[in-house]
Amino acid sequence: MLRYCLLVCVWIAALSVGAVRTALAEPHLAVREGMKCSACHTNITGQGKRNQFGIQYEQQSLPMRTIKDSTIYDILSQYMTETFSLGLDFRFQNTTIKGIPGADSPGHLFANSFLVKEAQVYAEINVVKNRFLVYLDERIMAQPGSPTDSREVMGIIQGLPLKGYVRAGKMYLPYGLRIWDPDALILTKTGVLDSEFGFSVGMEPGPLVFHAALQNGEPLVNIRQNTGKQVTASLAYVSRYGRIGGSVNHNPKAAQLMGAGFMGVGVGPVTLLGEFDYMRFTDFQGSGRTLLQYVGYGEANLRIFRGLHLKSAIDYFDAGFAGGDQQRYQGGIEFRPVPFIQSRVLYVHNRPKLLPGGVQAIGNGDRLVLELHIFL
């Protein structure tokens, strides 16, 4: 525990020095302001590159301190136009993992690593202003063992009736809450972290948000052999008090049906998020049996003052078979000292530690995560 405290102190000190010298926007910010994802992001369904309003919102409303000196955006904007613009997300982490007594071998009860958790570059090319654009979300540095690739590449026709759009290319499923936590069970267990080729349509009339997509249902299959397709749809109602909605995904080739209900409520300095997922597999892993699984997620954010948030979250996964259930509990702080810089200190408690028979649950050691996020 002493080592944890020392690491936290060193990290905060380093960030403070950096702030004197010199995001991914999350759903809780949209809920707090009563806005849709498209208000701040080029990608209509959220995440990725921030648009002009998203940049201004970050500069003027989120950090503890606004600065008059030139920021990275002011410098880069000299080379960007209404036709072409760039964005980026860079997350550097220090992760400390506490081992599981009785399961780990000596010397592995305490591990500490530096890593680049995220390194993405975004590009937007407006071929016809306010009508047709090309969007690119490129992963330029992946975690060990993961490929460097394009997460999303698409052409977007917008400005259609009812604020409609059509997209074609490689994209994520328009499903559930688009939180930034790649380890969240509502993302890892549902598989929505995987982008796939296809097309989608949608509209945002008044307070409603509707997205639908038809995409390949067999990832990594040769185009001459791919016969599976999956359908995804999402509908939400957005107001200044929050949002409520649901999503559904059907992949006949994988014998999979998923459904999600989600909500967000903002009351003063408190913002709450929640999602519950139902998954039905009619031929689980080729066994011929039907399996039901459930995933739940809850998040609470407390705005202490401008630039500082307290965050807590809980995940639960019901695997439908013995030894497969999993829970995550996390809490910590998020700090934005100046525009385009965010730091996080999070403690994550994972359960169970041991599976039936005393076998270690791989990856379920508790973690202390220290993160520096630079974005544009």
HUNORPE-V376764 format. One record per pair of residues at least 4 apart in sequence whose ideal C-beta (glycine too) atoms are under 7 Angstrom apart, sorted by the first residue. I is the first residue (numbers start at 0). GAP is how many residues later the second one is. D is the distance in whole Angstrom. If there is no record, write none. Layout:
<<I:GAP:D> <I:GAP:D>>
This chain:
<<0:4:7> <1:4:6> <2:4:6> <3:4:7> <3:92:6> <3:364:5> <4:4:6> <5:4:6> <6:4:6> <6:87:7> <6:89:6> <6:361:7> <6:363:6> <7:4:6> <7:337:6> <7:362:7> <8:4:6> <9:4:6> <10:4:7> <10:83:7> <10:359:4> <11:4:6> <12:4:7> <13:4:6> <14:4:6> <14:322:7> <14:328:5> <14:357:7> <15:4:7> <16:4:7> <17:4:6> <18:318:4> <18:319:5> <18:322:7> <21:316:7> <22:35:7> <22:319:6> <22:350:6> <22:352:5> <23:23:6> <23:65:6> <23:156:5> <23:351:6> <24:4:5> <24:15:5> <24:25:7> <24:29:6> <25:153:6> <25:154:6> <26:4:6> <26:150:5> <26:151:6> <26:152:6> <26:237:6> <26:246:6> <27:4:6> <27:243:4> <27:245:6> <27:271:7> <27:273:5> <28:4:6> <29:5:5> <29:6:7> <29:7:6> <30:211:5> <30:212:6> <30:233:4> <30:234:7> <30:235:5> <30:240:5> <30:242:7> <31:234:4> <31:239:5> <33:204:7> <33:205:6> <33:206:3> <33:207:7> <34:4:4> <34:5:7> <35:168:6> <35:173:6> <35:202:5> <36:4:6> <36:8:6> <36:9:3> <36:141:7> <37:6:5> <37:166:6> <38:14:6> <39:10:6> <39:11:6> <39:13:6> <39:14:3> <39:17:6> <40:5:5> <40:6:7> <40:7:6> <40:8:7> <40:9:6> <40:10:6> <40:13:6> <41:6:7> <41:7:4> <41:9:5> <41:82:5> <41:93:6> <42:4:6> <42:5:4> <42:6:7> <42:92:6> <42:109:7> <43:121:6> <43:158:6> <44:129:5> <44:133:7> <44:166:6> <45:132:4> <46:131:5> <47:74:6> <47:89:5> <47:104:7> <48:38:4> <48:73:3> <48:75:6> <49:4:3> <49:5:5> <49:8:7> <49:37:6> <51:4:6> <52:4:6> <53:4:6> <54:4:6> <54:18:6> <55:4:6> <56:4:5> <56:5:7> <57:4:5> <57:281:6> <57:282:7> <58:7:7> <58:280:5> <59:6:6> <61:245:7> <61:274:5> <62:244:5> <62:273:4> <62:274:7> <62:275:5> <62:276:5> <63:242:6> <63:243:3> <63:244:7> <63:272:6> <63:273:5> <64:272:6> <64:273:6> <65:273:7> <66:4:7> <66:271:6> <66:272:7> <69:4:4> <69:5:6> <70:268:6> <70:269:6> <71:4:6> <71:268:6> <71:304:6> <72:4:6> <72:267:7> <72:303:6> <75:4:6> <75:10:7> <75:300:7> <79:4:6> <79:5:4> <79:6:6> <81:44:6> <81:47:7> <82:42:7> <82:43:5> <83:41:6> <84:39:5> <85:35:7> <85:36:6> <85:37:6> <86:35:4> <86:289:5> <87:32:7> <87:33:5> <87:34:7> <87:287:6> <87:288:5> <88:29:6> <88:31:5> <88:286:5> <89:28:7> <89:29:5> <89:284:5> <89:285:7> <90:26:4> <90:27:4> <90:280:6> <90:282:5> <91:24:6> <91:280:5> <92:22:6> <92:24:5> <92:276:6> <92:277:7> <92:278:5> <93:18:7> <93:20:5> <93:276:4> <94:18:6> <94:20:7> <94:272:6> <94:274:5> <95:16:5> <95:271:7> <95:272:4> <96:14:5> <96:268:5> <96:270:5> <97:12:6> <97:267:5> <97:268:5> <98:5:4> <98:9:5> <98:10:4> <98:11:6> <98:266:6> <99:4:5> <99:253:5> <99:254:7> <99:260:6> <99:265:6> <100:8:7> <102:251:6> <102:257:4> <103:4:4> <103:5:6> <103:256:7> <114:28:7> <115:25:5> <118:20:7> <118:21:5> <118:22:4> <119:17:6> <119:18:7> <119:19:6> <119:20:7> <120:17:5> <120:19:6> <121:14:7> <121:15:5> <122:13:4> <123:9:6> <123:11:6> <124:8:6> <124:9:4> <125:7:5> <126:5:5> <126:6:6> <126:7:6> <127:4:4> <129:28:7> <129:29:5> <130:26:7> <130:27:7> <130:28:5> <131:23:7> <131:25:5> <132:23:5> <133:21:5> <134:17:7> <134:19:5> <134:21:6> <135:14:7> <135:17:5> <136:13:7> <136:14:5> <136:15:4> <137:12:5> <138:9:6> <138:10:6> <138:12:6> <139:8:6> <140:7:7> <141:4:4> <141:5:6> <141:6:5> <149:20:6> <150:44:5> <151:18:6> <151:19:5> <151:20:7> <151:43:6> <152:16:5> <152:17:5> <153:13:5> <153:14:6> <153:15:3> <153:16:7> <153:17:5> <154:13:6> <154:14:6> <155:9:6> <155:11:5> <156:8:6> <156:9:5> <157:7:4> <159:4:3> <159:5:6> <161:41:4> <161:43:4> <162:40:6> <162:41:4> <162:42:6> <163:38:7> <163:39:4> <164:37:6> <165:33:7> <165:35:5> <166:4:6> <166:32:6> <166:33:5> <167:31:4> <168:28:7> <169:25:5> <169:26:7> <169:27:5> <170:24:6> <170:29:6> <171:20:7> <171:23:5> <172:19:5> <172:40:6> <172:59:5> <172:76:6> <173:26:6> <173:37:4> <173:39:5> <173:58:6> <173:60:5> <174:17:5> <174:57:5> <174:59:6> <174:72:4> <174:74:6> <174:85:7> <175:10:6> <175:16:6> <175:71:5> <175:84:5> <175:86:6> <175:99:6> <175:101:7> <176:85:5> <176:96:6> <176:98:5> <178:5:6> <181:5:6> <181:11:7> <182:5:7> <183:4:7> <183:113:6> <183:131:6> <184:4:5> <184:110:5> <184:112:7> <184:130:4> <184:132:5> <184:141:7> <184:143:7> <185:4:6> <185:89:5> <185:91:6> <185:109:5> <185:111:4> <185:129:7> <186:5:6> <186:6:5> <187:5:7> <188:106:5> <188:128:5> <189:68:6> <189:87:6> <189:89:7> <189:105:7> <193:25:6> <195:19:4> <195:20:5> <195:23:6> <196:18:6> <196:19:5> <197:15:6> <197:16:5> <197:17:3> <197:18:6> <198:15:6> <199:11:6> <199:12:6> <199:13:4> <200:11:6> <201:8:5> <201:9:4> <201:10:7> <202:7:5> <203:4:7> <203:5:5> <206:30:6> <206:31:5> <206:32:6> <207:29:6> <208:27:5> <208:29:6> <209:25:5> <210:22:7> <210:23:5> <211:20:7> <211:21:4> <212:19:5> <213:15:6> <213:17:6> <214:14:7> <214:15:6> <215:10:6> <215:12:7> <215:13:7> <216:11:3> <216:12:5> <216:13:4> <216:34:5> <216:36:4> <216:37:6> <217:8:5> <217:10:4> <217:35:6> <220:4:5> <220:5:5> <221:4:7> <227:23:7> <227:24:7> <227:25:3> <229:19:6> <229:20:7> <229:21:4> <230:19:5> <231:15:7> <231:17:5> <232:14:7> <232:15:6> <233:11:7> <233:13:4> <234:10:6> <234:11:6> <235:7:5> <235:8:7> <235:9:3> <236:6:6> <236:7:6> <236:8:6> <237:5:5> <240:24:7> <240:25:7> <241:21:7> <241:22:5> <241:23:4> <241:24:6> <242:20:7> <242:21:5> <243:19:5> <244:17:6> <245:13:7> <245:14:6> <245:15:5> <246:13:4> <247:10:7> <247:11:5> <248:9:4> <249:7:5> <250:5:5> <254:26:6> <254:27:4> <254:28:4> <255:23:7> <255:25:6> <256:23:5> <257:19:6> <257:20:7> <257:21:5> <258:19:5> <259:15:6> <259:16:7> <259:17:5> <260:15:5> <261:12:7> <261:13:4> <262:11:5> <263:7:7> <263:8:7> <263:9:5> <264:7:5> <265:5:5> <268:33:6> <268:34:4> <269:30:7> <269:32:6> <270:30:4> <271:28:6> <272:26:4> <273:23:7> <273:24:5> <274:22:5> <275:20:5> <276:17:7> <276:18:4> <277:16:6> <278:14:4> <279:10:7> <279:12:6> <280:9:7> <280:10:5> <281:8:5> <282:5:6> <283:5:6> <283:7:4> <290:29:5> <291:28:5> <292:25:6> <292:26:6> <292:27:5> <293:24:4> <294:22:5> <295:20:4> <296:18:5> <297:15:7> <297:16:5> <298:14:4> <299:12:5> <300:8:5> <300:10:5> <301:7:7> <301:8:4> <302:6:6> <303:4:5> <303:5:7> <303:6:6> <306:28:6> <306:29:4> <306:30:7> <307:25:7> <307:27:6> <308:24:7> <308:25:4> <309:23:6> <310:20:7> <310:21:6> <310:23:6> <311:18:7> <311:19:4> <312:17:5> <313:14:7> <313:15:5> <314:12:7> <314:13:4> <315:11:5> <316:8:6> <316:9:4> <317:7:6> <318:5:3> <318:6:5> <319:4:7> <321:34:7> <322:32:5> <322:33:5> <326:24:4> <327:20:6> <327:22:6> <328:20:4> <329:16:5> <329:17:6> <329:18:4> <330:16:6> <331:12:6> <331:13:5> <331:14:4> <331:15:6> <332:12:5> <333:8:6> <333:10:5> <334:8:5> <335:5:7> <335:6:5> <336:4:6> <339:34:6> <339:35:6> <339:36:6> <340:33:6> <341:31:4> <342:28:6> <342:29:6> <342:30:7> <343:25:7> <343:27:4> <344:25:6> <345:23:5> <346:21:5> <347:18:6> <347:19:4> <347:21:7> <348:17:5> <349:14:4> <349:15:7> <349:16:6> <350:13:7> <351:9:5> <351:12:7> <352:8:6> <352:11:6> <353:4:6> <353:5:7> <353:6:6> <353:7:6> <354:4:4> <354:6:5>>
